[in-house]
């Protein structure tokens, strides 16, 4: 009895002789075969739907040769075992046949080499258990060839044409922005792709069952279109982000190179010791400075010489002030928080040179552009005239006068040719005179066009020139002040300084005496020679005291001035004598000191030569790096979108209209609440078939002019700054 029960419980019991399991031709066996075929076909369809490659037509033809068929079969079996291995237990894996494990090992070897991101940890573990091969030995840089797989692994990708190789249209690429790139979008796109595959599997199932698939087809069409658009946007943003990061990396590399060049230059200067004195003449330096000014600012030579004279006069005045303060107050110039900025310095320069647009009109803009292009001013003006002025100016009276002059010249030459008494020399003279008049007319028109003091372009050009001059002069004066501080160090401890302090104390006493004598007398000046229009400002502002208005103070100041100039001359002569003495001492030591000092002199000369070569090479490398940085910054500036959008034209809605519409709306709402009162249909304006919302607040009118657009941009920038700081926005209309 127990043996019979055990035999019944066995899972692999033999069928009875009358069972249909032994007869493959029976009806039940045919039904079982149909069910198994249906299940296999269903799983095959689902597998095709899940692993379908959208956008590519899959090759459904079976390979013809036996070798290819066997390889395809092994690959198919290996893929099935790999899918099952994701959720197999150890006992189930032990029951897998050796042939299936062999197919699994072949398939996983290919996947781990070419698509390592598509394998799971369980599959890799089973592969290691089966083959004992460590997949970490594979080098993905050499084995992975798929571009998308390399992107997922973070490997370098070579895209020949990134706008089109991955299906990004030019319009989407143009509207993309690097700031919109989000790496998380890749996971969202993968999830959307899985959703598309699920909908596609539902479509396949319904199609096989014969049910209507219209909803799935519509859903698939919409989803694939949206997925395609979002994928293109993501790729375009990624390309723009990659370009931006590439520029940033290159700029950072250039900054590191500049820092290294600066470090090398400091090392070379530290090792070099004293620099040689420049033996260039003053005239050559002035010519070089004038050429630099002409090339950089476009100034004429004479004007550049005038500007340089002004700069030199200011430097001498600064030197005098430095020594004066050291002799009288005991301290020189010091940097404070009230130092002038470049803009304030440019404003002072404008007052000093009177460089307004009307005065600076004598500096030709034609000369500036011609200097920038490296051509002659007359040639540049002629080319500009022919290209930009000839057609627009044909209706001007100047152009008509020019045509009349040309026609008069033609008539004159014809008369000269007809008259037999005139020689060829007279004819040539008349022709040259007519040509000179024509050229002069053209030049006059160009000057009239450019030299208008009200021209905004002219003012901006002068501002650029003035700012460049201010920057250059400020750097030069800072350098001069530091040199003066080194040159006149210790002047305050000399007997001349004590004498100057005594004279300065007498000037201060005279100033206090004059201010006390002027304070009680409000109406008259009291016989003093102080030229002041009002006594109260002089008393309240003692800093406005002028020493030249008083004879005694003027005499004291002249004594201090003579002492200061004498100290300046003495120190300059002493510094020049010390430099000359150092040079002579070095030469004498080299000549008289024997072989050892001669060798030291040769080593010093060799070291100086090496320093010159090093400085020259560093200068060349630095200029190359700066040119590359300028190019990269210009590229980044060209890629940058406009900071703020130009506002569109708005319609003007007054506060009275808004109040009237609000009353109409409230009255209509009250009528709608009363069910016994008849009312008409609510007024609803429409524009091109679309309902237009009645405004509930006044709207401002920006206009379309340049000043209005600039004002709008300024308001938008202020609102953006308030938003960033968390401050409440100002309402667009005044509130009570």
Buried (B, 14 or more C-beta within 10 A) or exposed (E): EEEEEEEEEEEEEEEEEEEBEEEEEEEEBEEBEEEEEEEEEEEEBBBBBEEBEEEEEEEEEEEEEEEEEEEEEBBEBBBBBBEBBEEBEEEEBEEBEEEBBBBBBBBBBEBBBBBBEEBEEBBBEBBBEBBEBEBEEBEBEEEBEEBEBBBBBEEEBEEEEBBEEBEBBEEBBEEBEBEBBEEEBBEEBEEBBEEBBEBBBBBBBBBEEEEEBEEBBEBBEEBBEEBBEBBBBBBBBBBBBBBBEEBEEBBEBBEEBBEEBEEBBEEBEEEBEEEEEEEEEEEEEBEEBBEEBBEBBBBBEEBBBEBBEBBEEBBEEBBBBBBBBBBBEEEBBEEEEEEEEEEEBBBEBBEEBEBBBEEBBEBBBBBBBBBEEEEEBBEBBBEBBEEEBEEEBEEEEBBEEBEEBBEEBEEBBEEBEEEEEBEEEEBEEBBEEBEEBBEEBBBEBBBEBBBBEEBEEBBEBBBEBBBBBBEBBBEBBBEBBEEBBEBBEEBBEBEBBEBBBEBBEBBBEBBEEBBEBBEEEEEEEEEBEBEBEEBEEBBEEEEEBEBEBBEBBBEBBEBBBEBBEEBBEEBEEEEEEEEEEEEEEBEEBBEEEEEEBBEBBEEBEEEBEEBEEBBEEBEEBBEEBBEBBEEBEEBBEEEEEEEEEEBEEEEEBEEEBBEEBEEEBEEBEEEEEEEEEEEEEEEEEEEEEEEEEBEEEBBEEBBEEEEEBEBBBEBBEEBEEEEEEEEEEEEEEEEE
